[in-house]
Amino acid sequence: MPVEIREDEINLSYAKLCFSLIDYVKAIEHLNKVGGLNYLHYADASVLKMCCYYELDRTEDSFYEIDKLKHYLRNRRDMLIIHKVPNTNFIKIYQKLINNKSKATTNDLGFLEKEIILLKFIAKGRWLLEKISEV
């Protein structure tokens, strides 16, 4: 593995491991060490951070991370559409989910579930469906 992305890859892997072990705080610690040199690492880290924030009820951090990733995706001209679409779709659904959780809106969760199923490409789709079923 190239030296310039090795640390990011290691931190992202540890974060995924911590997330699966339900240690969201430790996962965020590793995610915060992931730099923005590689857009795949940055987007994956941002999406996983949002999942952790949701689990930890950190609504403000969730909204901040949504905004950061939206701007990042919009400004990365070199990012392939095949990588942008799943992350954009994740943001779209996640924002509705977090709004519903924070009671800022009262979206129909059944409709939201159907919307996820209809999307061909979505990052963390299974996780989003799980969270909707919990609500």
C-alpha positions as CSV (number, residue, x, y, z in Angstrom):
1,M,0.0,0.0,0.0
2,P,1.4,3.4,-0.9
3,V,2.9,5.3,2.0
4,E,0.8,8.5,1.4
5,I,-2.5,6.7,2.1
6,R,-1.4,4.0,4.5
7,E,-2.3,5.9,7.7
8,D,-5.7,6.9,6.4
9,E,-6.5,3.4,5.4
10,I,-5.4,2.0,8.8
11,N,-7.5,4.6,10.7
12,L,-10.5,4.0,8.5
13,S,-10.2,0.3,9.0
14,Y,-9.9,0.7,12.8
15,A,-12.9,3.0,12.8
16,K,-15.0,0.4,10.9
17,L,-14.0,-2.2,13.4
18,C,-14.8,0.0,16.4
19,F,-18.2,0.9,14.8
20,S,-19.0,-2.8,14.4
21,L,-18.1,-3.3,18.0
22,I,-20.4,-0.5,19.0
23,D,-17.6,1.7,20.3
24,Y,-18.7,4.9,18.5
25,V,-16.5,7.3,20.4
26,K,-13.4,5.3,19.6
27,A,-14.5,5.1,15.9
28,I,-14.8,8.9,15.8
29,E,-11.3,9.2,17.2
30,H,-9.9,7.1,14.3
31,L,-12.1,8.9,11.8
32,N,-10.8,12.3,12.9
33,K,-7.3,11.1,11.9
34,V,-8.3,10.4,8.3
35,G,-7.1,13.2,6.0
36,G,-8.6,14.5,2.9
37,L,-6.0,13.6,0.4
38,N,-8.0,10.7,-1.1
39,Y,-11.6,11.5,-1.8
40,L,-12.7,7.9,-1.2
41,H,-11.2,7.9,2.3
42,Y,-12.7,11.4,3.1
43,A,-16.2,10.4,2.0
44,D,-16.2,7.0,3.7
45,A,-14.9,8.7,6.9
46,S,-17.6,11.4,6.7
47,V,-20.4,8.9,6.2
48,L,-19.2,6.7,9.0
49,K,-18.9,9.7,11.3
50,M,-22.5,10.6,10.6
51,C,-23.5,7.1,11.5
52,C,-21.6,7.4,14.8
53,Y,-23.1,10.8,15.5
54,Y,-26.6,9.4,15.0
55,E,-25.9,6.5,17.4
56,L,-24.5,8.9,20.0
57,D,-27.5,11.4,19.6
58,R,-25.1,14.2,18.5
59,T,-27.5,16.0,16.3
60,E,-25.5,19.3,15.9
61,D,-22.4,17.3,14.8
62,S,-24.6,15.4,12.4
63,F,-25.9,18.6,10.7
64,Y,-22.3,20.0,10.6
65,E,-21.0,16.8,9.0
66,I,-23.8,16.8,6.4
67,D,-22.9,20.3,5.4
68,K,-19.2,19.5,5.2
69,L,-19.7,16.5,3.0
70,K,-22.2,18.3,0.7
71,H,-19.7,21.1,0.1
72,Y,-16.8,18.6,-0.4
73,L,-18.8,16.5,-2.9
74,R,-19.9,19.7,-4.8
75,N,-16.3,21.0,-5.0
76,R,-14.5,17.8,-5.9
77,R,-14.5,18.0,-9.7
78,D,-12.1,15.0,-10.0
79,M,-14.5,12.6,-8.0
80,L,-16.1,10.1,-10.3
81,I,-19.9,10.2,-10.4
82,I,-20.0,6.5,-9.4
83,H,-18.5,7.6,-6.1
84,K,-20.5,10.8,-5.7
85,V,-24.0,9.3,-6.2
86,P,-24.0,6.8,-3.3
87,N,-22.8,9.5,-0.9
88,T,-25.2,12.1,-2.2
89,N,-28.1,9.6,-1.8
90,F,-26.9,8.8,1.7
91,I,-26.9,12.5,2.7
92,K,-30.4,12.9,1.2
93,I,-31.9,10.0,3.3
94,Y,-29.7,10.6,6.4
95,Q,-30.8,14.3,6.6
96,K,-34.5,13.2,6.6
97,L,-33.7,10.6,9.2
98,I,-31.9,13.0,11.5
99,N,-34.6,15.6,11.1
100,N,-37.2,13.1,12.1
101,K,-35.2,12.0,15.1
102,S,-34.7,15.6,16.2
103,K,-38.4,16.3,15.6
104,A,-37.5,19.1,13.3
105,T,-39.9,17.5,10.7
106,T,-42.4,14.7,10.7
107,N,-41.5,12.8,7.6
108,D,-43.3,9.5,6.9
109,L,-40.8,6.9,7.7
110,G,-42.5,4.3,5.5
111,F,-42.1,6.6,2.6
112,L,-38.4,7.1,3.5
113,E,-37.9,3.3,3.6
114,K,-39.4,3.0,0.1
115,E,-37.2,5.8,-1.1
116,I,-34.1,3.9,0.1
117,I,-35.2,0.7,-1.6
118,L,-35.8,2.5,-4.9
119,L,-32.3,4.1,-4.9
120,K,-29.9,1.9,-6.8
121,F,-26.7,3.3,-5.3
122,I,-26.6,4.5,-1.7
123,A,-23.9,4.4,0.9
124,K,-24.7,2.5,4.1
125,G,-28.2,1.7,2.8
126,R,-28.6,-1.3,5.1
127,W,-27.7,0.8,8.1
128,L,-30.2,3.5,7.1
129,L,-33.0,0.9,6.8
130,E,-32.1,-0.5,10.2
131,K,-32.3,2.9,11.8
132,I,-35.7,3.6,10.2
133,S,-37.1,0.3,11.5
134,E,-35.8,1.3,15.0
135,V,-37.7,4.6,14.9
